Amino acid sequence: FPDRRALCMAENATHNMHNILTLRGAVVRDTRIWAHYLGETISLFGDEAEVAFASHHWPTWGRGRIVEHLAGQRDMWAYLHDQTLRMTNQGLTGTEIAERMELPPAIANRWANRGYYGSVSHNVKAIYQRYMGWFDGNPAHLWEHPPTEQAHRFAADYGGVPALVAKGQEYAISGDLRFAATLLGHAVFAAPDDQGARQALASVYEKLGFGAENGPWRNFYLMGAQELRGTIAHTALETSNPEMAVALTVDMLIDSLAVRIDGPRAWEQRLTMTWNVTDEGRSWHLLLSNGALTYRSTDTDQKSKGAVPDADLTLTLTKPQLLGVLAGKGLDGVHVEGDPRVLATLVGLLDTPDPDFPIVTP
């Protein structure tokens, strides 16, 4: 904002270490690009900005302090990126690099570089993931058992769940809370109703949470302890918010249906639909085949030219009417050609998301 000499940095330079990969899940961000653009920002605006701010953070005043702040973040992201790749090329995995990575004191001692939101540990793993993916090259990790199956084997090898819990508590008492959480987590997955295992793991998670500098880590640990003690936090999931729905494109609406198709139940179903959305001037042609819902769009008048085959069901409607149909309000006012039961078949194959799924129990 040149008239106010105010520089908005979005989330590229905040007053703590940001997240390259949020623990809630997201696409991995590119630290190399972040560092590059922070350097470019200093070059473009370092002599002009008198205040810099970020979307979720307080301002930094004064040209010298602004440049110092941006440079500190630039160097932090560049160091994390380059050193992660250096150690990757030495044959280390993401977990191993995260244990070894140490920021230079001049970077680590800056308040704005502390891991209150992102952390060195999980940001390094995210950088590794961006380049290398989930597989670390060790074939033992290609086809591991899922958690419950692993847990039953750990319990058997340790002499049963009580012995596994006792060993986990030994590690906790010795101060190795990390491995205590591993063993006690196996105990809970092997015997989800064992209150001794649940309470022991809850205690470990609580200690890890109280000791975490990183806010999201603390929240995950304490949420896990809460679940083990019998309370799964309810999450209100609003999927029919009209303001959000209006903002979605028709492509997004179809994509949101596609990821809800219960694939195995839809294996033997095949259906086609066309949505002529009059206020968009386009038609969307949906195909459900082999459990997958795919689509393409064309100009509406292409149908009359024979470019699009006939569908089992064709709906001619406006986008607001389409939103109403998808919200279950019926086909009133919609021009219908073909079999309306096709729509009911598709809706019947949709899975319902579970916002209250457990995190630390099976």
N, C-alpha and C positions, 0 to 999 in steps of 0.2 A: 504494500500500500504506500506508494512513493510520496503521496501528499502528506502522509503522517509519519513517514520514515519508519514504518512498522513492517517487520518481516515475519510472516507466518511460516513456521517450519513443519506444519502438519504433525506427523509423529516421527520424523526422521531424526530429531534432536530434542529429547525430552530431559527432564531432571532426574531420571534414573535410567538404568539399562533397559531398553525396550525388549520386546519379544520378537525374535526372528520366526519362531513357530509357537503360537499361543498354545498353552496346555489344553485348552478346550478343543483344539483342532483348527487347522487352517492350511493354506498353501505356504510353503516355506518362502520367506522373503530373502532378497538377495543383498547380503551385507557388502559385497564388492561394489554394487551399484550405489548403495547408501553412502559408502565412504566417498565414492567418486563425486556424487552430487553435493555432498557437504563441502567438499573442496571447491567445487564450482560455485556454490553459494557464497563462500567467503570471497572468492574472486569477484563475483558480480556485485555483491551487496555489502561486503565488509566495511567499505568506506562510507556507506550511505545510511545504513540502518542505525537507529538510535534505540530501538526496542525490538526484541525478538520474542515470539511466543509460540506455543504449540497448542494443539487442539484440547489437550487435557492437562496442561501444565501452566504454571505461573510465568510471568515475563522475566526476561533478562534485560537490564537497562545498561546503556553505555556501549559505545562501539568496541572498546577494548575487551570488555567482558563478554560481549556477544561473540567476537572472533575467538576468544579463548574457549568459550563453551562449544562452539561449532567444531573447532579444531580438536578438542578433547574427544568429542563423539566420533569425529572422522577417524582419528587414530585408533580408537577403541574398536570400531567395526572393521577397519582394515587389518588390525592385528589379529582379531579373532578369526577372520576369514583366511588370511594368508598362513597363519600358523596351523590352523586346522588342516589345510591342504598340504602344508609341508609335512606334517606328521602322518597324514594319510598316505603320502608318497613314501614314507618310511615303513609302511605296513601296519600302522596302528588303526584300530577300529574307533568308531565314534565314542564309545564308552571309555576306552583307554585314553583317548585324547582329552576327553572331558576331565579325567582324573589328573592329567598332567598339566593342563593349561593353567598358566598363571599370568595375569596381566602385569605389565611393567608398573612399578610403584607410582610413577607419575600419572599413569592412566587410572590405576585401581584406587588411588587415594582421592580422586575427584568425586564429590558427592553425586554428581549427575551420572557417573559411571557405575554406581553401586547396583547390585542385583536385587533391587526391591521388587521389580516386576518381571523382567527377564532375568536370567542368571547365566553366568559363564558356563555352568554345567549343561543346561538344556539347550542353550543357544549353540554351543559347539556341536552337540549331537544333531541339531537341526541343520547346521552347515554341512556336516557329513552326510546327512540324509539327502540334502538337495543334490549333491553330486553323486552319491554312491547308492542311495536307496536303502531299503531295510536290511539287505543281506550284507553281512560282514566278511563273506568269503569262507567262513568255516562251515563245512558241509554238515556238521552236527546241528547247525541251526537252520538247515533247509526244511526239515520236516519234523519239527518238534511236536510233542503232544500238547494239546490245549491245556489250560490251567487245571481243570478238574482231574484230568487223567494223570498229569504230572503229580498232583497233590496226593492221589491215592498211592502212587509208587513211592513218593517220599515218605509217606506215613508208614507204609509197609517196611521200607528199608530202615527206618529209625525205630522200629519195634512197636508201631501203633501210634495213634493220635496223641495219647497222653505222654508218651516218650518224646514225640516231636515237639509238643508244647513245652515240656520240661527243658529240652535242649534250647528251644527258642528263648525261654526265660533266662537261661544261663548266659546266653549271649547278651541279652538286654542288661542283666546285672553287671556284666563285664564292661558295658559301655558301647558294645557293637550293636547299636540300634538298627543299623541297616540290614545286617544279616539276620538279626532277630525278626525283623519284619518279613524277610523272605521265608524263614522257616515257619513262622506263625501264620503267614498268609497261606502256605501249603496246608497247614493244619485246618484252617477255616474252610478251605475249598474241599478238603477231604471229608470234613464233618461239619457242615454249616450250622448244625444245631448244638454243637458243643459249646456251652457257655464259658467254660474255662478257656478255650482257645480264643473265643471272640473277645473276652474281657482282657486277656493278655495282649492280644494284638491291638485292641483299642488303646491300652495304656502306652504301648510303644508308639503308636501313631500320634498320640497326644504329646508325648515328649518330643518327638520329631517336629511336630507343629510348633510347639512353644520355642523350640530352638532355631526355627527357620528364619533367616533374614528375608527371604523372598516371600512376598505376600501370597501369590498363587500356590506356592508349595505349602505354606501354612494352611491355606484354605482347604487344599486337597487332603492333607493329613487329618485335619480336624473334622472334615466331612466324613472321612473314612471311619474315624472313631465314633462319630455320631451314629453312622449306619450300623456299626457293630454292636452298639448299645441299644439298638432297636428302633431307631428313627430314620426313615428315609425322607429327606426333605422333598416336599411336594413342589413341583415346578408347574406353574400355570402356562399351558401351551395354547396360544391363540393363533389358529391357522386361518380364521375367517375374518380377520381384521379388514374392513372395507377399504381403508386408506392404503394399506399395503397391497391388497389385491389389485386395486385400480392402477397402482404404479408398476405392476408386473406386465411384461409383454406376453403375448399369446404363446410365444416359444417357451418362456419361463413357466407359464401355467402348465403346458404339456410336459415339460421336464419334471415339474413337481409331481405330476401324476405318474410319470414313468418310474421314478425311484420308489414309488409306493406299490407297484405291481408285485403281488406275491408270486414270484417266478414259478415255483413248483406247481402251484395251483393253476397257473396259466399255460403250462406246457402244451396242452392239447387244444387250446382255444386259438381260433384265428378269426379276426374281425377287422373291418375297415370302416372308417368314418371320415367324413369331410365336414369341416366347419367353414362356411362362407361368412366371414365377419365383415358385414357391410360397411361399417364406419372405418375399417382398416383398408378396405379395397383389396383384400387378399383372402386366399383360401388355404386352410391347413388340412393336410391329408394324413390321417393317422392309420397306422397299421400295427396290430398286435399279432405277433408271430413268434412261436417258440419261447414264449414267456417274456418277450421284449417288446416294449412300446416304442416305435420309431415314427418319424414324421418328416414331411417336407412341406414347404409352402410355395404357392404360385400366385400370380395375379389372378383374380377371380375370373376374368374373361377367358383365361386359357382353357377352362373346363369346356366352354362352348366350342373350342377349336379341337377338341378330342385329345388334348395333351394329358389329361388325367382320367384314369379309368373310373367307372361307376363304383360307388361305395355301398356297403350294406346299409348305412344310415348317413343322410346328409342333413345338416342343420344350417339354416340361413338365419342369421341373428346379428345383433350388435354386440360389442364387447361387454357392455353392462349386462345384457341378457345372458351372455356366456358365463359371466361371473355368477349370475343367479343360478344357472343350470348346474355349475360345478359346486355351488353351495347347497344343492339339493332342493331348490325351489321349483323344480318341474319345468315343463316345456311350454307353459302358457305364453302365447304371443310369439312363439318361435315357429318358423316355417319348417315342417318336417317332411322329408322324403325318405321312404324306406322303413325299416323295422325299428321302432323306438326301443325294443328290448335290447338292442345292441348296446345302448348307453347303460342300461341297468346291468348288463353282463360285465361291462368294463368296471363300473363302480363296485360291483360285487367282488372284483378281484383285487381291490385296493387294500393294502395293509394299513393299520392304524399305528402311528408312532407312539412309543411309550416314553414319556418324559420323566418317569419316576423309576427308571431301571437301576438296579443295584450297581455299585462301583467296586466294592471290596469283598463281595460275597457272590457265590454262583447265581 
